[in-house]
Amino acid sequence: MFTFKNFFVASTIEEAYDELIKNKKNVLLGGTSYLRMGNTNYNTAIDISNVSEIDKIIEKEDSFEIGAMVSFREIETNELLFNYFPVLSHAVEDIVGVQLRNNVRVGATVFTKHGFSDLITALLCLDSYVVLYKGGVLKLEEFLKEKQTRKDILTKIIIKKEKLKSSFQCVRKSKADYSILNLAISKNEKGEVRISVGARPGKAVLAYETMEHISKGFDKKAASEIIRRELIFDTNMRGSKEYRELLSMALLEKALMEVE
Ligand SMILES: Cc1cc2nc3c(=O)[nH]c(=O)nc-3n(C[C@H](O)[C@H](O)[C@H](O)COP(=O)(O)OP(=O)(O)OC[C@H]3O[C@@H](n4cnc5c(N)ncnc54)[C@H](O)[C@@H]3O)c2cc1C
């Protein structure tokens, strides 16, 4: 369990940021599910749950905005979001149980860029952007590529509206375990395809070569060979590199059947 000396309740993101940069050992609190698994002693814990608007999913004319403190359960059950992007709900609906999904937050998840994340993989197959308090708006893909961790606060995710078909696929050893591999695909009305693969076990990436081949009408078998060659897979305690390579082919074929 993590501990802290002081507790600071921020009423604006600016207040939270000013507190965050005061000390290296100050920490922002999301749902704290992940923080509670560690044993770190922090100086000040910063609570942003009172900041207005960041716990909401807002539909705009051309986009959806998902606040940093929106829970996975809200992503799973929000009907407006589901109508456009069911892939997000499908990505989180099997994560552990309702109690955990009520607690874990979107901002903490995307900011920490964990390779095992199911939500990040689903967001990456959409036209998604992160909004950082200091860093401004960045394409999610560019944000994920950054190696250094910023001292910043993720305030919201923006997803540009598109009419598309999508699919989320993953394999877990047991229901409460992390994905051994996950894959999300979207196909818009122009026939453009985006394929993201996560838990390789590295961070989610887009499979550009495979996307290009599928957009040109290549068959599923050829595409699955390309994805296996194109992406870097590795071994960890959940699965071997070779197993992940084979899974990527199988999950791609399954996802393509769904969107077609
Ligand atoms: C038991 C367990 C099982 C899980 N299984 C899965 C799974 O199968 N698939 C999956 O995708 N995920 C899984 N997760 C991860 C989960 O989905 C979340 O990504 C993770 O818990 C972080 O969310 P949180 O709200 O708990 O963050 P916290 O623990 O509150 O914070 C995590 C980190 O993010 C920082 N932070 C919080 N908010 C912000 C912000 N707005 N801006 C910048 N930094 C911020 C915190 O300072 C901290 O360093 C699991 C988590 C747990 C605890």
Ligand as a Chemical Component Dictionary entry (heavy atoms), coordinates in Angstrom:
data_LIG
# 
_chem_comp.id                   LIG 
_chem_comp.type                 NON-POLYMER 
_chem_comp.pdbx_formal_charge   0 
_chem_comp.three_letter_code    LIG 
# 
loop_
_chem_comp_atom.comp_id 
_chem_comp_atom.atom_id 
_chem_comp_atom.alt_atom_id 
_chem_comp_atom.type_symbol 
_chem_comp_atom.charge 
_chem_comp_atom.model_Cartn_x 
_chem_comp_atom.model_Cartn_y 
_chem_comp_atom.model_Cartn_z 
_chem_comp_atom.pdbx_ordinal 
LIG C1  C1  C 0 -5.667 -5.472 -10.195 1  
LIG C2  C2  C 0 -5.614 -4.694 -11.493 2  
LIG C3  C3  C 0 -5.851 -5.334 -12.695 3  
LIG C4  C4  C 0 -5.805 -4.610 -13.881 4  
LIG N1  N1  N 0 -6.079 -5.250 -15.063 5  
LIG C5  C5  C 0 -6.051 -4.558 -16.217 6  
LIG C6  C6  C 0 -6.338 -5.173 -17.481 7  
LIG O1  O1  O 0 -6.594 -6.376 -17.582 8  
LIG N2  N2  N 0 -6.301 -4.398 -18.595 9  
LIG C7  C7  C 0 -6.016 -3.072 -18.551 10 
LIG O2  O2  O 0 -6.030 -2.424 -19.594 11 
LIG N3  N3  N 0 -5.745 -2.453 -17.377 12 
LIG C8  C8  C 0 -5.750 -3.172 -16.236 13 
LIG N4  N4  N 0 -5.447 -2.538 -15.059 14 
LIG C9  C9  C 0 -4.954 -1.150 -15.076 15 
LIG C10 C10 C 0 -6.073 -0.170 -14.930 16 
LIG O3  O3  O 0 -6.896 -0.308 -16.042 17 
LIG C11 C11 C 0 -5.562 1.263  -14.869 18 
LIG O4  O4  O 0 -4.869 1.570  -16.049 19 
LIG C12 C12 C 0 -4.630 1.529  -13.704 20 
LIG O5  O5  O 0 -5.176 0.979  -12.521 21 
LIG C13 C13 C 0 -4.412 3.040  -13.511 22 
LIG O6  O6  O 0 -5.597 3.676  -13.188 23 
LIG P1  P1  P 0 -5.879 4.239  -11.716 24 
LIG O7  O7  O 0 -7.078 5.110  -11.823 25 
LIG O8  O8  O 0 -5.896 3.129  -10.763 26 
LIG O9  O9  O 0 -4.566 5.141  -11.495 27 
LIG P2  P2  P 0 -3.784 5.564  -10.149 28 
LIG O10 O10 O 0 -3.313 4.342  -9.441  29 
LIG O11 O11 O 0 -4.577 6.540  -9.367  30 
LIG O12 O12 O 0 -2.545 6.356  -10.811 31 
LIG C14 C14 C 0 -1.587 5.693  -11.603 32 
LIG C15 C15 C 0 -0.529 6.739  -11.987 33 
LIG O13 O13 O 0 -1.104 7.736  -12.853 34 
LIG C16 C16 C 0 -0.859 9.056  -12.325 35 
LIG N5  N5  N 0 -2.031 9.876  -12.706 36 
LIG C17 C17 C 0 -3.290 9.754  -12.250 37 
LIG N6  N6  N 0 -4.103 10.618 -12.903 38 
LIG C18 C18 C 0 -3.330 11.310 -13.769 39 
LIG C19 C19 C 0 -3.588 12.347 -14.724 40 
LIG N7  N7  N 0 -4.821 12.826 -14.939 41 
LIG N8  N8  N 0 -2.547 12.857 -15.430 42 
LIG C20 C20 C 0 -1.278 12.382 -15.216 43 
LIG N9  N9  N 0 -0.981 11.397 -14.352 44 
LIG C21 C21 C 0 -2.005 10.850 -13.637 45 
LIG C22 C22 C 0 -0.696 8.844  -10.837 46 
LIG O14 O14 O 0 0.057  9.877  -10.258 47 
LIG C23 C23 C 0 0.037  7.515  -10.799 48 
LIG O15 O15 O 0 1.408  7.702  -11.024 49 
LIG C24 C24 C 0 -5.499 -3.225 -13.864 50 
LIG C25 C25 C 0 -5.260 -2.581 -12.642 51 
LIG C26 C26 C 0 -5.327 -3.292 -11.461 52 
LIG C27 C27 C 0 -5.083 -2.557 -10.173 53 
# 
loop_
_chem_comp_bond.comp_id 
_chem_comp_bond.atom_id_1 
_chem_comp_bond.atom_id_2 
_chem_comp_bond.value_order 
_chem_comp_bond.pdbx_ordinal 
LIG C1  C2  SING 1  
LIG C2  C3  SING 2  
LIG C2  C26 DOUB 3  
LIG C3  C4  DOUB 4  
LIG C4  N1  SING 5  
LIG C4  C24 SING 6  
LIG N1  C5  DOUB 7  
LIG C5  C6  SING 8  
LIG C5  C8  SING 9  
LIG C6  O1  DOUB 10 
LIG C6  N2  SING 11 
LIG N2  C7  SING 12 
LIG C7  O2  DOUB 13 
LIG C7  N3  SING 14 
LIG N3  C8  DOUB 15 
LIG C8  N4  SING 16 
LIG N4  C9  SING 17 
LIG N4  C24 SING 18 
LIG C9  C10 SING 19 
LIG C10 O3  SING 20 
LIG C10 C11 SING 21 
LIG C11 O4  SING 22 
LIG C11 C12 SING 23 
LIG C12 O5  SING 24 
LIG C12 C13 SING 25 
LIG C13 O6  SING 26 
LIG O6  P1  SING 27 
LIG P1  O7  DOUB 28 
LIG P1  O8  SING 29 
LIG P1  O9  SING 30 
LIG O9  P2  SING 31 
LIG P2  O10 DOUB 32 
LIG P2  O11 SING 33 
LIG P2  O12 SING 34 
LIG O12 C14 SING 35 
LIG C14 C15 SING 36 
LIG C15 O13 SING 37 
LIG C15 C23 SING 38 
LIG O13 C16 SING 39 
LIG C16 N5  SING 40 
LIG C16 C22 SING 41 
LIG N5  C17 SING 42 
LIG N5  C21 SING 43 
LIG C17 N6  DOUB 44 
LIG N6  C18 SING 45 
LIG C18 C19 SING 46 
LIG C18 C21 DOUB 47 
LIG C19 N7  SING 48 
LIG C19 N8  DOUB 49 
LIG N8  C20 SING 50 
LIG C20 N9  DOUB 51 
LIG N9  C21 SING 52 
LIG C22 O14 SING 53 
LIG C22 C23 SING 54 
LIG C23 O15 SING 55 
LIG C24 C25 DOUB 56 
LIG C25 C26 SING 57 
LIG C26 C27 SING 58 
# 
